[in-house]
């Protein structure tokens, strides 16, 4: 083999070896970069659905301890028949009685702001839409210091915002919108999955 042929073979070997080593380097650099596209375990946990057992929740009660989803309190209430019957009568004093604003999944855009098949169960994000305070639950239909003709619901003592038992905001209060309804579905008769439904998968 002549010296010229040796140099050509050596050149080919060096080019091939350099290409292989360079390719390995590119893959090594790309793996952490691609991995960074996946959410961290902490991020997944913050957005993960939450299972809530409502088997012991009685009519007129707010579930306690209050579950959290994405770091926000979730109010789960089993409304009484009396409370359900008076919901349509509140429309004149509410700012958005028909839930026209997009603050709930499509299946909860009704006066109950709940799934039709279990409309007595209300699932709401428990944060006032004014400044994010957590309103107190006042489920009894009886006079209250803040409302003589109280029909039950939520009252935010921070600035006086009021919501009915569907989370619909009263007119003339600081809160601009209804309480948010998170996505949810029923895994069983007694287990609600909060944060996931047929639409979010």
Residue pairs with C-beta under 8 A, 6 or more apart in sequence:
1 9
39 47
46 70
46 71
47 70
47 195
48 195
49 69
49 193
49 194
49 195
49 196
50 67
50 68
50 69
50 74
50 193
50 194
50 195
51 187
51 191
51 192
51 193
51 194
52 63
52 67
52 74
52 76
52 191
52 192
52 193
52 194
53 190
53 191
54 63
54 76
54 78
54 121
54 190
54 191
54 192
55 190
57 63
57 76
57 78
58 78
59 78
59 79
59 80
59 81
59 120
60 78
60 79
60 80
60 83
60 139
60 140
61 77
61 78
61 139
62 75
62 76
62 77
62 137
62 139
63 75
63 76
63 77
66 73
66 74
66 75
66 126
67 73
67 74
67 76
67 194
68 74
69 125
69 182
69 194
69 195
70 195
72 125
72 126
72 127
73 125
73 126
73 127
73 134
74 123
74 124
74 125
74 126
74 182
74 194
75 122
75 123
75 124
75 125
75 126
75 137
75 154
75 167
75 179
76 121
76 122
76 123
76 192
77 121
77 122
77 124
77 137
77 139
77 165
78 120
78 121
79 120
79 121
79 122
79 165
81 120
82 141
83 139
83 141
83 151
83 152
83 165
84 112
84 119
84 120
86 141
86 151
87 111
87 112
87 164
87 165
87 166
88 111
89 151
90 97
90 151
90 164
90 168
91 97
91 98
91 111
93 170
93 171
94 164
94 168
94 169
94 170
94 171
95 168
95 169
95 170
95 171
95 176
95 177
95 178
96 168
96 169
96 177
96 178
97 111
97 168
98 109
98 111
99 108
99 109
99 110
99 111
99 113
99 168
99 178
101 177
101 178
103 177
103 178
103 179
103 180
103 181
104 113
104 178
104 180
104 181
105 181
105 183
105 197
105 199
106 199
107 115
107 116
107 197
108 114
108 115
108 181
110 116
110 119
111 166
112 119
112 120
112 122
112 166
113 122
113 124
113 166
113 167
113 168
113 178
113 181
114 120
114 121
114 122
114 123
114 166
114 181
115 121
115 184
115 185
115 186
117 186
118 186
121 192
122 165
122 166
122 167
123 181
123 182
123 184
123 192
123 194
124 167
124 179
124 180
124 181
124 182
125 179
125 180
125 181
125 182
126 134
126 135
126 154
126 179
127 133
127 134
127 179
127 180
128 134
128 135
128 156
128 158
128 159
128 161
128 175
128 179
129 161
129 169
129 175
129 176
129 177
129 178
129 179
129 180
130 156
130 158
130 159
130 161
130 173
130 174
130 175
130 176
131 158
131 159
131 174
133 156
133 158
133 159
134 156
135 154
135 155
135 156
135 157
135 161
135 163
135 179
136 154
136 155
136 156
136 157
137 154
138 144
138 150
138 152
138 153
138 154
138 155
139 152
139 153
139 165
140 152
141 150
141 151
141 152
142 150
143 149
143 150
144 150
144 155
146 155
146 160
146 162
147 155
147 162
151 164
151 165
152 164
152 165
153 162
153 163
153 164
153 165
153 167
154 162
154 163
154 167
154 179
155 161
155 162
155 163
156 162
156 163
156 175
159 173
159 174
159 175
160 173
160 174
161 169
161 170
161 173
161 174
161 175
162 169
162 170
162 173
163 169
163 170
163 175
163 178
163 179
164 170
166 178
167 178
167 179
167 180
167 181
168 178
168 179
169 175
169 176
169 177
169 178
169 179
182 194
182 195
183 194
183 195
183 196
183 197
183 199
183 200
184 192
184 193
184 194
184 195
184 196
184 197
185 192
185 193
185 196
185 197
185 198
186 192
186 193
187 193
